[in-house]
């Protein structure tokens, strides 16, 4: 628990820590690394992730994009330090990037930096800091998948492989085959590749089997084999339990499932395997092959064409649904409005920079971040009995008592948010949830003080939601 609340303090105070020499912090909205993969962006920045609701996302930049040039300067001629400087130039707000990917050899994008004052804290950051108000909506989960990924040892340009077809099989009329190849086609299309049965650049071959484990030892069944594992279901956008056993000892599993697919060159060197990913799972009970493909094919594709892990791929999934008004608060005086996003719900309602927020929905707003953390600590500790133990999970930070609220205690939870000692002001971030307010009304009422006068402002937030998938 102490580790968890140290994290809360870090979230609240990390912004000023990064900007001691400057009053302004800017970000481009992307995460990248310099590629060492000769087949994808060698010595150039490759985008690993795009932060939701940023200019970078709006510009159309995507994961795995290769940044070919910055402001017209080729990136393979620059050092990592020079790249960092060009991506965050002093005084410049708009940056011209040239990127390439699987579908486009080259395209130009204009990305605007987002800048804010060093003491400013956004509602997105606060939603993470106060995630225990609504773990149903905001949490970070992690898991490892037993994928083995390999690519050709030859130097090839994956950007020239834009069309595909499937290797024909005699039994493709079987339902499981049709389902699995249907999943693969959906993913290939999502990556911008086109099916061409006449003259494809590559062939796609899937292989799979499920069988009883010949090495199974019955003595282990009660101790390990009935363990379950949480993984992410991409198309349902949620974490689910699966009957997967530990791979440390294969004798503890009743069944084995194997599923993989490979891309075979037809354009330059026919028959050469360009890229391949394979999963091998040990199971405590049977699991349908086509359902496994539906759930895990999108995760296996995360490393095409840019491979970061050869095996045992670690994933981090960030879920965040919260009320956005556009207010940025002052970390050093939490009840002071540092700034308001242009054209945001709060700006439209009339809230301005330097306003003092006295209350939100009849809950007192105070200045001290430390007092908020202490009250939040007490809230979590004293409302644990209202949580549903059957939903318990360990988050990506290692806190193992994460649980959703028990539907049978929603009224008590709503009452707890209103208790003055818990300082539940920022519960407005989750006001759309039935345990925060039972009325279903998501309108937020701010009591604002400006120039010595106090008045109410009604703000109708926008519910922002996203799921971010990263390789750790």
C-alpha positions in Angstrom: 0.0 0.0 0.0 2.9 2.4 0.8 4.3 1.7 -2.7 1.0 2.5 -4.2 0.6 5.9 -2.5 4.2 6.8 -3.4 3.0 6.3 -6.9 0.1 8.7 -6.4 2.4 11.4 -5.1 4.7 10.8 -8.1 1.8 11.3 -10.5 0.8 14.5 -8.7 4.3 16.0 -8.5 6.1 14.6 -11.5 5.2 17.5 -13.8 7.1 20.2 -11.9 10.0 17.7 -11.4 10.5 17.6 -15.2 10.7 21.3 -15.7 12.8 23.0 -13.1 14.6 25.1 -15.7 11.6 26.2 -17.7 8.1 27.3 -16.8 6.7 25.6 -19.9 6.6 21.9 -20.8 5.9 20.7 -24.3 5.2 17.3 -25.7 4.7 16.0 -29.2 2.4 13.1 -28.2 4.4 10.1 -29.5 6.7 7.5 -27.9 9.5 6.3 -30.2 12.8 4.5 -30.2 15.8 4.4 -32.7 15.4 1.2 -34.7 18.2 -1.4 -34.8 16.1 -3.6 -37.1 17.7 -3.7 -40.6 14.3 -4.6 -42.0 12.3 -1.7 -40.5 13.6 1.9 -40.1 17.2 1.1 -39.3 18.8 4.0 -37.4 15.6 6.0 -37.7 12.9 6.7 -35.1 10.1 4.2 -35.1 6.8 5.2 -33.4 6.0 2.8 -30.5 2.8 4.6 -29.4 0.7 7.6 -29.9 -0.9 9.4 -26.9 -4.6 9.7 -27.2 -6.3 13.1 -27.8 -3.0 14.7 -28.9 -2.1 16.6 -32.1 0.0 13.6 -33.1 -3.1 11.3 -33.0 -5.2 13.9 -34.9 -2.4 14.3 -37.6 -2.7 10.6 -38.4 0.7 9.3 -37.2 0.5 5.7 -36.2 2.3 3.0 -34.3 5.2 1.5 -36.3 5.5 4.6 -38.5 9.1 5.3 -39.5 10.0 8.9 -39.1 12.1 9.5 -42.3 12.8 13.2 -41.8 12.1 16.0 -39.4 11.7 19.5 -40.9 13.2 18.1 -44.1 16.3 16.7 -42.4 16.8 12.9 -42.9 16.7 11.2 -39.5 19.4 8.5 -40.4 21.9 11.4 -40.6 21.1 12.5 -37.0 22.2 11.4 -33.6 19.6 10.5 -31.0 20.2 13.8 -29.2 19.7 15.8 -32.4 16.5 13.9 -33.1 15.2 14.8 -29.6 16.0 18.5 -30.1 14.4 18.6 -33.5 11.2 16.9 -32.2 11.0 19.5 -29.5 12.5 22.7 -30.9 12.8 25.7 -28.6 10.3 28.3 -29.8 8.8 26.1 -32.5 5.3 24.8 -32.1 4.6 23.0 -35.4 6.9 20.3 -36.7 6.9 18.8 -40.2 7.5 15.0 -40.2 7.9 12.7 -43.2 6.8 9.2 -42.3 6.5 5.8 -44.0 4.7 2.6 -43.2 3.3 -0.5 -44.7 0.8 1.3 -46.9 2.6 4.5 -47.8 6.2 4.9 -49.0 6.2 8.5 -47.8 3.8 11.1 -46.5 4.2 14.5 -44.8 2.5 15.4 -41.5 2.2 18.6 -39.5 2.2 17.9 -35.8 1.7 20.7 -33.3 3.4 20.5 -29.9 1.2 20.7 -26.8 2.6 23.0 -24.2 1.6 23.8 -20.7 3.0 25.4 -17.5 5.1 23.2 -15.3 2.7 23.2 -12.3 -0.3 22.3 -14.5 -2.1 18.9 -14.0 -4.7 17.7 -16.5 -7.9 15.7 -15.8 -6.3 12.8 -17.7 -3.5 12.6 -15.1 -5.9 13.1 -12.2 -8.1 10.3 -13.6 -5.1 8.0 -13.2 -4.2 9.4 -9.8 -7.7 8.7 -8.5 -8.3 5.5 -10.5 -9.5 3.7 -7.4 -12.6 5.8 -7.5 -13.5 3.7 -10.6 -11.2 0.8 -11.5 -14.0 -0.3 -13.8 -13.0 2.7 -16.0 -9.4 3.4 -15.3 -6.6 0.9 -14.7 -3.3 -0.3 -16.1 -2.9 -4.1 -16.6 0.1 -6.2 -17.7 0.6 -9.7 -18.8 3.0 -11.8 -20.9 2.1 -13.9 -23.9 4.2 -16.9 -24.9 4.7 -15.7 -28.5 7.8 -16.6 -30.5 8.5 -14.1 -33.3 11.1 -14.4 -36.0 11.9 -12.7 -39.3 14.2 -13.4 -42.2 17.9 -12.9 -41.6 18.1 -11.3 -45.1 17.9 -7.6 -45.4 14.5 -6.8 -46.9 12.2 -3.8 -47.2 8.9 -4.8 -45.7 7.2 -1.7 -47.2 7.2 -3.4 -50.7 5.0 -6.3 -49.4 1.6 -4.8 -49.7 -0.6 -7.6 -51.1 -1.3 -11.1 -49.8 -3.1 -14.3 -50.5 -3.6 -17.4 -48.4 -1.9 -20.7 -48.9 -4.6 -23.1 -50.1 -5.5 -26.0 -48.0 -7.5 -29.1 -48.9 -9.7 -28.8 -45.8 -10.4 -25.1 -45.8 -14.1 -25.9 -45.7 -13.8 -26.9 -42.1 -15.4 -24.3 -39.8 -12.3 -23.8 -37.7 -10.2 -23.0 -40.8 -12.6 -20.5 -42.2 -12.8 -18.8 -38.8 -9.1 -18.6 -38.3 -8.4 -17.3 -41.9 -11.2 -14.9 -41.4 -9.5 -13.5 -38.4 -6.2 -13.2 -40.2 -7.8 -11.5 -43.2 -9.4 -9.0 -40.8 -6.0 -8.1 -39.2 -4.2 -7.9 -42.6 -6.9 -5.5 -43.8 -6.6 -3.5 -40.7 -2.9 -3.0 -41.3 -3.7 -1.7 -44.8 -2.6 -4.7 -46.8 -4.7 -5.8 -49.7 -5.8 -9.3 -50.8 -4.6 -10.3 -54.3 -5.1 -13.9 -55.2 -3.6 -13.4 -58.7 -0.2 -12.0 -57.9 0.3 -11.5 -54.2 3.5 -10.1 -52.7 3.3 -12.8 -50.0 1.4 -15.9 -49.0 -0.1 -16.3 -45.5 0.0 -19.7 -43.9 -1.7 -20.6 -40.6 -0.9 -23.7 -38.6 -2.5 -25.0 -35.4 -3.4 -28.0 -33.3 -4.9 -28.8 -29.9 -4.3 -32.0 -28.1 -4.0 -33.7 -24.8 -0.7 -33.3 -23.1 1.3 -36.5 -23.3 3.5 -35.4 -20.5 0.7 -34.5 -18.1 1.1 -35.8 -14.5 -2.1 -36.0 -12.6 -0.5 -35.2 -9.2 -0.2 -31.5 -10.3 -3.8 -30.9 -11.3 -4.9 -29.4 -8.0 -1.8 -27.4 -7.3 -1.2 -25.6 -10.6 -3.1 -26.7 -13.6 -6.4 -25.0 -12.8 -4.7 -21.6 -12.6 -6.2 -18.9 -14.8 -4.5 -16.0 -16.5 -5.8 -12.5 -17.4 -5.2 -11.4 -21.0 -6.6 -8.7 -23.2 -9.4 -9.4 -25.7 -8.8 -6.7 -28.4 -12.2 -6.8 -30.1 -14.1 -6.9 -26.9 -11.7 -4.3 -25.4 -11.5 -5.9 -22.0 -9.4 -8.2 -19.8 -10.7 -11.7 -19.6 -9.7 -14.9 -17.8 -8.2 -17.8 -19.7 -7.4 -21.4 -18.6 -3.7 -21.0 -19.2 -1.2 -22.8 -16.9 2.3 -21.8 -16.1 4.8 -22.7 -18.8 7.5 -23.3 -16.2 6.5 -27.0 -15.9 4.6 -28.5 -18.9 3.6 -31.6 -16.9 1.0 -29.6 -15.0 -1.3 -29.0 -17.9 -4.0 -31.3 -19.3 -3.9 -29.9 -22.8 -1.6 -28.2 -25.3 -2.6 -25.6 -27.9 -0.3 -24.4 -30.7 -1.2 -21.6 -33.1 1.0 -19.7 -35.5 1.1 -18.0 -38.9 3.9 -17.1 -41.3 4.3 -14.7 -44.2 6.0 -16.3 -47.2 7.8 -14.2 -49.9 6.3 -14.3 -53.4 7.7 -11.0 -54.7 11.5 -11.2 -54.5 12.6 -14.6 -53.3 9.6 -17.0 -53.5 9.4 -19.5 -50.6 11.4 -17.4 -48.2 9.7 -16.9 -44.8 9.6 -13.2 -44.2 8.0 -13.1 -40.7 6.4 -15.6 -38.4 4.7 -15.6 -35.0 3.8 -18.7 -33.0 2.1 -19.3 -29.7 2.2 -22.4 -27.5 -0.2 -22.6 -24.5 -0.6 -25.1 -21.8 -4.2 -25.5 -20.7 -6.2 -26.7 -17.7 -9.2 -27.4 -19.9 -10.0 -27.5 -23.6 -10.1 -24.1 -25.5 -11.4 -23.6 -29.0 -8.6 -22.9 -31.6 -10.6 -20.4 -33.6 -11.5 -18.5 -30.4 -7.8 -18.4 -29.4 -7.1 -17.0 -32.9 -9.8 -14.4 -32.5 -8.4 -13.2 -29.2 -4.7 -13.4 -29.7 -4.1 -12.7 -33.4 -4.3 -8.9 -32.9 -1.7 -9.2 -30.1 0.6 -11.3 -32.2 0.3 -8.7 -35.0 1.6 -6.0 -32.7 5.2 -7.0 -33.7 4.6 -6.9 -37.5 6.7 -5.6 -39.1 8.8 -4.2 -36.2 10.0 -6.9 -33.9 11.1 -5.9 -30.4 10.8 -9.2 -28.5 11.8 -12.6 -30.0 9.7 -14.5 -27.3 7.6 -14.0 -24.2 6.1 -10.7 -25.2 5.2 -8.4 -22.3 2.1 -6.2 -22.8 0.8 -3.2 -20.9 -2.9 -2.2 -21.4 -4.0 1.2 -20.2 -7.8 1.7 -19.8 -9.1 5.2 -19.3 -12.7 6.5 -19.3 -13.2 9.8 -17.6 -15.1 13.1 -17.7 -13.2 15.8 -19.6 -14.1 19.5 -19.0 -10.8 20.9 -20.2 -9.6 22.3 -16.9 -6.0 22.1 -15.9 -5.3 22.6 -12.2 -2.4 24.1 -10.3 -0.5 21.3 -8.5 0.7 23.7 -5.9 -2.8 25.1 -5.3 -5.2 22.4 -6.4 -8.3 24.7 -6.2 -6.8 27.2 -8.7 -7.5 26.9 -12.4 -4.1 27.0 -14.2 -5.6 27.0 -17.7 -8.6 25.9 -19.7 -8.4 24.2 -23.1 -9.8 26.3 -26.0 -13.3 25.3 -27.0 -13.6 22.7 -24.2 -16.8 22.2 -22.1 -15.4 24.4 -19.3 -14.3 27.2 -21.6 -17.7 27.2 -23.3 -19.4 27.3 -19.8 -17.3 30.4 -18.9 -14.6 29.0 -16.5 -11.3 30.9 -16.9 -7.6 30.8 -15.9 -7.0 31.8 -12.3 -10.5 31.1 -11.2 -10.7 29.5 -7.7 -12.9 26.4 -7.5 -14.7 26.4 -4.1 -16.8 23.3 -4.7 -17.7 20.7 -7.4 -21.1 19.1 -7.0 -21.3 20.3 -3.4 -17.9 18.7 -2.5 -15.3 21.0 -1.1 -12.3 21.9 -3.2 -9.1 22.5 -1.2 -5.6 23.7 -2.1 -3.3 20.9 -0.7 -2.4 18.0 -2.9 -1.0 16.2 0.1 -4.4 16.4 1.9 -6.0 14.9 -1.2 -3.6 12.0 -1.1 -4.2 11.4 2.6 -8.0 11.5 2.2 -7.8 9.2 -0.8 -5.7 6.7 1.2 -8.4 6.7 3.9 -11.2 6.4 1.3 -9.6 3.3 -0.3 -8.8 1.6 3.0 -12.3 2.2 4.6 -14.4 1.3 1.5 -12.6 -2.1 0.8 -15.6 -4.0 2.1 -17.8 -2.5 -0.7 -15.7 -4.1 -3.4 -16.4 -7.4 -5.2 -13.7 -9.9 -4.3 -14.5 -12.0 -7.3 -13.1 -9.3 -9.5 -9.7 -9.0 -7.8 -6.7 -8.4 -10.0 -3.1 -7.2 -9.8 -2.4 -4.0 -11.7 0.7 -3.2 -13.7 2.2 -1.4 -10.6 2.0 -4.6 -8.6 -0.9 -3.7 -6.3 -2.8 -6.9 -5.8 -6.0 -5.7 -4.1 -7.6 -4.1 -7.2 -11.3 -4.8 -7.3 -14.4 -3.4 -8.9 -17.2 -2.1 -6.8 -19.9 -4.5 -5.6 -23.2 -3.7 -7.3 -25.0 -4.5 -4.0 -23.2 -1.6 -2.3 -23.6 1.2 -4.8 -25.7 3.3 -2.4 -23.1 3.1 0.3 -20.3 4.0 -2.2 -22.3 7.0 -3.4 -22.6 8.1 0.2 -18.9 7.6 0.9 -18.0 9.9 -2.0 -20.0 12.7 -0.3 -18.3 12.4 3.1 -16.2 15.5 3.8 -13.3 13.6 5.3 -12.7 11.8 2.0 -12.4 14.9 -0.1 -14.2 13.3 -3.0 -14.1 16.4 -5.2 -12.4 14.6 -8.1 -15.0 11.9 -8.2 -16.6 14.2 -10.8 -14.2 12.6 -13.2 -16.4 9.5 -13.0 -19.8 11.1 -12.4 -21.3 9.0 -15.2 -20.8 5.8 -13.2 -23.8 4.6 -11.2 -21.9 4.3 -7.9 -20.7 8.0 -8.1 -24.2 9.4 -8.7 -27.5 7.4 -8.8 -29.3 10.0 -10.8 -27.7 9.4 -14.2 -27.1 13.1 -14.6 -23.5 13.8 -15.7 -23.8 17.6 -15.5 -21.2 19.0 -13.1 -21.8 22.1 -11.0 -18.7 24.2 -10.1 -18.8 26.9 -7.5 -16.4 29.5 -8.8 -14.8 32.5 -7.1 -13.5 35.3 -9.3 -12.6 38.8 -8.3 -14.1 38.3 -4.8 -17.5 37.1 -6.2 -18.8 33.5 -6.0 -21.1 32.0 -8.6 -22.2 28.6 -10.0 -21.2 27.3 -13.4 -22.8 24.2 -14.9 -20.4 22.2 -17.1 -21.5 19.2 -19.2 -18.3 17.1 -19.6 -17.3 15.0 -22.6 -16.6 11.3 -21.6 -13.2 10.6 -23.0 -12.3 6.9 -23.4 -9.4 5.0 -24.8 -7.5 1.8 -24.5 -3.7 2.0 -25.2 -1.8 -1.2 -25.9 2.0 -1.1 -25.4 4.9 -3.5 -25.4 6.6 -3.0 -22.0 
